[in-house]
Amino acid sequence: MYRNKIILRMLLLLIPAVLLVSITSNQINAALYTPTLTTYVEIDGTNFGPFDDIIGLEQFAEDGYPEANGDSYETIQLSREFVTDPSLYLWAKNRMERKTGLQDIHLITEDEQGNIVSHKVLQLCQPLSWSMESSNPSLGGFNETIDFAVQKISSF
């Protein structure tokens, strides 16, 4: 009987302690957890939304200039599916027709919580081509692709 009372008292003390620890502790991410990163394109303060695929960043050296000898620029391609954000069509069309000069493009990568993981600036850019293709007509999906001539990349 005395032994049962001791066990009961211990349980009464441990249960609130376990509850307190479980409520106040933060969630620890497992080692195999892969965070989802999203890269947004921003031009002149306008967010053009996320892009799924960015090709060509590896063509630039650590100093931010193209690695190829003699070339003053390299081509970077941005593409995304199911366009719901503002399209880059009007921006690219105006830039290609007016030839108003070169412009900086910001690539901002965020994690799931909205923390900025990286911020790259594609400096002195000029659009080379823009296309929109139907990728899944039954769902109303489109694939937008734009190619830029980029002279330098800076990272923040």
N, C-alpha and C positions, 0 to 999 in steps of 0.2 A: 504494500500500500504506500509506504513511504517513498519507494522507488518511483511509482507512478506519479506521485506529486512532484517529484524533482523533474521528471521528463515533461510533465505538463507545464511547469514553470519555465523550463528552458524553451519550449515551443512558443509560449506566450511572449517571451523576450526576443526570440529569433524571427518570428514572422514579421513584426513591425520593422525590424532592422533590415530584413531582406527587401521588404516593400520600399523602404526609404532609399536604399541603395539602387534599386531598379528604377525608381522614379527619377532620381537625381543624376544618374549616370548618362553620359552621352553615347550615342550609337557609334561604334567603331566599325569602319568599313573593312571588309574582308580583304585579304591580300590579292585575291583573284578578281576583285571588283574593277571593271573598266569604266571610267567616267565617260559620259557622252559629251563631246565637245561640239560646239556649233560656231561656225565662222560667218560673221555678218560683214556686208560691204557697206561702207559709208563714204559718200562723196558730197563735199560742201555741206556737211551737217545733215544730209538726208540719208536715212537708213533704207537701203534697198533690199534688206532682208538677208536670210541665210543662203549660202551656196554650199552644195554638196561636195563638189570636186574642184580642186585648185591644182592646175598642172603648170609646172615651169619654175617654181620657186627654187628648186635645186640647181638651176642654171646660174645662180648668183654666188659669188665668192663671199667670204666672211666680211669683207669691207663693204659689201652691198652692191658692187658693180658686177656686170656680166663677166663670166669666166672666159668666154670665147675671145680670142685675140682679134683686135681690129673692130669688133662690133661695139656700137655705142648703146645698143638696146637688145633685149631678149623678149620673146613673146610669152605671156602668161595667159592661161585660159581659165575662165571661171564658168562653171555649169551647175545647173540645178534642175530638179524635176518638180512638177506640180507647183507652178508659179502662182503664188497668192499675194506676194508682196509687190510693190511697184517694180515694173519691168525697167530694165536699163535701155530699152529701145529708144525712147525719146532723147535720153541723155546722149547715147552713142550717135544717133542720127544728127543731132545738133552739133556735136563735136566734129563729126566727119564732114558735114556740109559747110560749116562756118570756118573751120580751121582756126579756132579762136585761141589756140595755144595749148600747152601741155598742162595737165592737172594731176594732183595727188589723189590717190585712192587708198582708203584705210581698210585693212582687213583686221577685224576685231574678233578674237576667239574667246568664247566664254564656256564655262562648265555649266552643269545642271543648276547650280545655285545662283548663276548670274555673275560669278567672279570672273574677271578678265584674266585669262591665262596667257595670252600673247596679243600684241598690238603691232602689226607691221604696216608700214606706209610704202605703197608703191609710188615712187616719185617720178615726176615728169612723164606722165602716161598719155597715150593717144590710142583711142579704140581703132582696131584694125578691121574687125568684122563682128557682126551680131547675127544670131539666128534663133528661130523659135520653131521647134518641131513638135508634132503630135506624138506623145509617147504611149498613151493609153486612152484612145478615144472613148471607150465605154465609161471611164471615170472622169473624163474631161481633163486629163493630164497633159501637160506640155513640158518640153525640155528646152530651157533657155541656155544659150552658150554665147559668150563674148570673149574675144581675143584682144589683148592690150599689148602695145609696145611699151616696155618699161625700161627706164634708163638706170634706176637705182632703187634699192630696197633698204629701208631703215627699220630697225626694231626698237620697241620701247619696253 
